[in-house]
Amino acid sequence: MNAPGDAAEGLALIKPAVRAQAAYTLSAPATRRKLNQNESPWDAPPELKREVLAAAESAPWQRYPEFAPPALLAELARHYRWTAEGVLVGNGSNELIEATLAVTLEAGDVVVAPSPTFSLYRLLTTVLGGRYFPVPFGPEFTYDVDALIETAVRERARVVVLNSPNNPTGSALPAGAVERVLEETGALVVCDEAYQEFGGPTALPLLVHSSRLVVLRTFSKALGLAGLRFGLALAHPAVAREIAKGKLPYNVNVVTLAAAAAALRHQPALDARVRQLVANRGRLVARLASLPGLTVYPSAANFVLIRLHAHPAHDIFRRLLDEHGILVRDVSAAAELAQCLRISIGTEEDMDAVAGALESLLAAGSV
Ligand SMILES: Cc1ncc(COP(=O)(O)O)c(C=O)c1O
């Protein structure tokens, strides 16, 4: 194959706003303890896998999948206590973030979100020709709901994105916040509840009151199926039908559809895992809270954010990996997250290992 030539002509046709954005990528070196992507530390239960593989084997692979089998929609509706007509399934909730923004944003329209938050919102807003307005969190990464509303009203925001618990801070929205944003702005309010099973309130009961609310859920975190890519949007049925127009057809494959149904059947076992992770989070936070030179922020999610005071975060990140085989997420490049690392919650052994490693690295003095 010939080496690629000069890229200038092709690049000249890419929107400047897109070229100015950083790509959403992640390099994850193989390591013993992978605590960098807020995944479940446990593979799916073997019976669940067997059921999915059996369903996949008996499905005709030359046929397109159903958009969403009615039986699965009915089960999802029961699980999330909403109507099946208002449930839209996607290839991960990321696809539904994109579809929601794609069907709402005209060129120049404004999206407001707290900052720091999941970086995909900014990237997709920009790719779709919208303008992104980040609103800083208050002290200790608590939501500044007044400032969010003020900004949304001032900028006539088309969309407000609220991720709760928020990635990467772990912050949960205070009670009544979503109601206020709905009442005091005219925006579509997208509540990304990717981590809600681990703590904090849910906006699901508000769906019945407002057609300007979209709630996003994923099977990647609490249900442990990140590799199979399944997420859903819950909204007023009329709005869900419009969001569906922004999605590519047939994007949830037969294996994933079978896995989603199986995960709902295995809910009690998966719920027990969530309870274990919440306990492990408490165990990690308790140990880190007693360490000098480090702040651990309150988290309602399956990760915690820490800030280092006496050691460069990047050095600690490297030494956790190189000397202890622990991969966490170095989020310290963002101004509001200077000196911060994000640690996903794993098994008890993972938590003891990361707490022990941090104890020894921080006790060793400046690196
Ligand atoms: C806030 C938030 N929303 C959505 C996602 C992506 O979820 P999915 O795997 O369903 O696309 C993530 C993944 O890390 C996330 O942190």
The ligand as an SDF file (V2000), in Angstrom:
LIG
                    3D

 16 16  0  0  0  0  0  0  0  0999 V2000
  -21.9720   10.2410   31.5810 C   0  0  0  0  0  0  0  0  0  0  0  0
  -21.8720    9.1460   30.6020 C   0  0  0  0  0  0  0  0  0  0  0  0
  -22.8530    8.9630   29.7190 N   0  0  0  0  0  0  0  0  0  0  0  0
  -22.7790    7.9880   28.8000 C   0  0  0  0  0  0  0  0  0  0  0  0
  -21.6860    7.1560   28.7480 C   0  0  0  0  0  0  0  0  0  0  0  0
  -21.5950    6.1280   27.6670 C   0  0  0  0  0  0  0  0  0  0  0  0
  -22.4430    5.1130   27.8610 O   0  0  0  0  0  0  0  0  0  0  0  0
  -22.6590    3.9930   26.7650 P   0  0  0  0  0  0  0  0  0  0  0  0
  -21.6290    2.9410   27.0050 O   0  0  0  0  0  0  0  0  0  0  0  0
  -24.0430    3.5390   27.0280 O   0  0  0  0  0  0  0  0  0  0  0  0
  -22.5360    4.6060   25.4040 O   0  0  0  0  0  0  0  0  0  0  0  0
  -20.6480    7.2980   29.6440 C   0  0  0  0  0  0  0  0  0  0  0  0
  -19.4830    6.4030   29.5700 C   0  0  0  0  0  0  0  0  0  0  0  0
  -18.5170    6.4790   30.2280 O   0  0  0  0  0  0  0  0  0  0  0  0
  -20.7430    8.3250   30.6060 C   0  0  0  0  0  0  0  0  0  0  0  0
  -19.7670    8.5230   31.4870 O   0  0  0  0  0  0  0  0  0  0  0  0
  1  2  1  0
  2  3  1  0
  2 15  2  0
  3  4  2  0
  4  5  1  0
  5  6  1  0
  5 12  2  0
  6  7  1  0
  7  8  1  0
  8  9  2  0
  8 10  1  0
  8 11  1  0
 12 13  1  0
 12 15  1  0
 13 14  2  0
 15 16  1  0
M  END
$$$$
